[in-house]
Amino acid sequence: MDDIKVGREVLSVIRDLQFIMNDLSAELRVGLADTHHLISL
């Protein structure tokens, strides 16, 4: 495998991870908002 191919693979993995992290953080924010809402009641 040449360096360019490895670099592309790494970049696509990083992109996937960022996508997953964005998804998770969005869900976490919604979850946190829900718990704050419950606590404030």
MDAnalysis code that builds the backbone (N, CA, C; Angstrom):
import MDAnalysis as mda
import numpy as np

u = mda.Universe.empty(123, n_residues=41, atom_resindex=np.repeat(np.arange(41), 3), trajectory=True)
u.add_TopologyAttr("name", ["N", "CA", "C"] * 41)
u.add_TopologyAttr("resid", np.arange(1, 42))
u.add_TopologyAttr("resname", ["MET", "ASP", "ASP", "ILE", "LYS", "VAL", "GLY", "ARG", "GLU", "VAL", "LEU", "SER", "VAL", "ILE", "ARG", "ASP", "LEU", "GLN", "PHE", "ILE", "MET", "ASN", "ASP", "LEU", "SER", "ALA", "GLU", "LEU", "ARG", "VAL", "GLY", "LEU", "ALA", "ASP", "THR", "HIS", "HIS", "LEU", "ILE", "SER", "LEU"])
u.atoms.positions = np.array([
    [0.843, -1.211, 0.000],
    [0.000, 0.000, 0.000],
    [0.872, 1.252, 0.000],
    [0.553, 2.199, -0.839],
    [1.347, 3.426, -0.871],
    [0.805, 4.455, 0.112],
    [1.645, 5.437, 0.409],
    [1.311, 6.441, 1.425],
    [0.019, 7.193, 1.110],
    [-0.170, 7.531, -0.169],
    [-1.355, 8.306, -0.554],
    [-2.625, 7.524, -0.226],
    [-2.605, 6.215, -0.544],
    [-3.783, 5.388, -0.280],
    [-4.042, 5.321, 1.222],
    [-2.988, 5.126, 2.002],
    [-3.124, 5.072, 3.458],
    [-3.693, 6.385, 3.976],
    [-3.175, 7.501, 3.470],
    [-3.650, 8.814, 3.894],
    [-5.133, 8.989, 3.622],
    [-5.567, 8.526, 2.442],
    [-6.990, 8.640, 2.097],
    [-7.843, 7.801, 3.032],
    [-7.370, 6.574, 3.331],
    [-8.116, 5.692, 4.239],
    [-8.259, 6.361, 5.600],
    [-7.151, 6.902, 6.101],
    [-7.159, 7.555, 7.411],
    [-8.135, 8.727, 7.408],
    [-8.094, 9.536, 6.361],
    [-8.994, 10.690, 6.274],
    [-10.455, 10.265, 6.285],
    [-10.776, 9.197, 5.556],
    [-12.178, 8.769, 5.513],
    [-12.611, 8.225, 6.868],
    [-11.701, 7.549, 7.572],
    [-12.031, 7.055, 8.917],
    [-12.278, 8.229, 9.854],
    [-11.405, 9.242, 9.777],
    [-11.554, 10.429, 10.630],
    [-12.890, 11.111, 10.344],
    [-13.230, 11.199, 9.054],
    [-14.489, 11.839, 8.680],
    [-15.673, 11.068, 9.272],
    [-15.611, 9.738, 9.179],
    [-16.674, 8.913, 9.765],
    [-16.772, 9.153, 11.261],
    [-15.622, 9.199, 11.937],
    [-15.609, 9.415, 13.385],
    [-16.226, 10.760, 13.736],
    [-15.867, 11.798, 12.981],
    [-16.419, 13.129, 13.251],
    [-17.936, 13.111, 13.089],
    [-18.400, 12.400, 12.055],
    [-19.837, 12.292, 11.811],
    [-20.516, 11.624, 13.003],
    [-19.922, 10.512, 13.474],
    [-20.475, 9.786, 14.627],
    [-20.456, 10.665, 15.869],
    [-19.347, 11.374, 16.088],
    [-19.233, 12.234, 17.266],
    [-20.284, 13.343, 17.225],
    [-20.496, 13.938, 16.043],
    [-21.518, 14.985, 15.906],
    [-22.886, 14.426, 16.259],
    [-23.172, 13.223, 15.758],
    [-24.436, 12.561, 16.066],
    [-24.585, 12.360, 17.562],
    [-23.536, 11.811, 18.182],
    [-23.576, 11.533, 19.616],
    [-23.746, 12.808, 20.422],
    [-22.991, 13.838, 20.086],
    [-23.066, 15.071, 20.873],
    [-24.446, 15.716, 20.726],
    [-25.049, 15.594, 19.561],
    [-26.402, 16.125, 19.380],
    [-27.375, 15.376, 20.288],
    [-27.252, 14.041, 20.320],
    [-28.127, 13.242, 21.177],
    [-27.872, 13.559, 22.640],
    [-26.594, 13.725, 22.991],
    [-26.246, 14.050, 24.375],
    [-26.852, 15.379, 24.782],
    [-26.758, 16.364, 23.879],
    [-27.305, 17.684, 24.197],
    [-28.814, 17.586, 24.444],
    [-29.499, 16.817, 23.611],
    [-30.941, 16.629, 23.794],
    [-31.196, 15.939, 25.126],
    [-30.402, 14.911, 25.431],
    [-30.552, 14.189, 26.692],
    [-30.304, 15.096, 27.883],
    [-29.257, 15.913, 27.802],
    [-28.943, 16.833, 28.895],
    [-30.054, 17.857, 29.066],
    [-30.571, 18.351, 27.957],
    [-31.666, 19.320, 28.025],
    [-32.862, 18.690, 28.733],
    [-33.137, 17.428, 28.420],
    [-34.248, 16.726, 29.067],
    [-34.032, 16.616, 30.568],
    [-32.815, 16.215, 30.989],
    [-32.570, 16.049, 32.423],
    [-32.633, 17.392, 33.130],
    [-32.103, 18.443, 32.515],
    [-32.180, 19.779, 33.123],
    [-33.639, 20.184, 33.290],
    [-34.432, 19.867, 32.274],
    [-35.857, 20.192, 32.307],
    [-36.525, 19.485, 33.487],
    [-36.189, 18.202, 33.664],
    [-36.778, 17.427, 34.763],
    [-36.333, 17.974, 36.110],
    [-35.036, 18.333, 36.212],
    [-34.505, 18.836, 37.480],
    [-35.165, 20.167, 37.845],
    [-35.380, 21.023, 36.845],
    [-35.931, 22.354, 37.130],
    [-37.409, 22.299, 37.517],
    [-38.061, 21.159, 37.256],
    [-39.493, 21.055, 37.590],
    [-39.760, 20.834, 39.049],
])
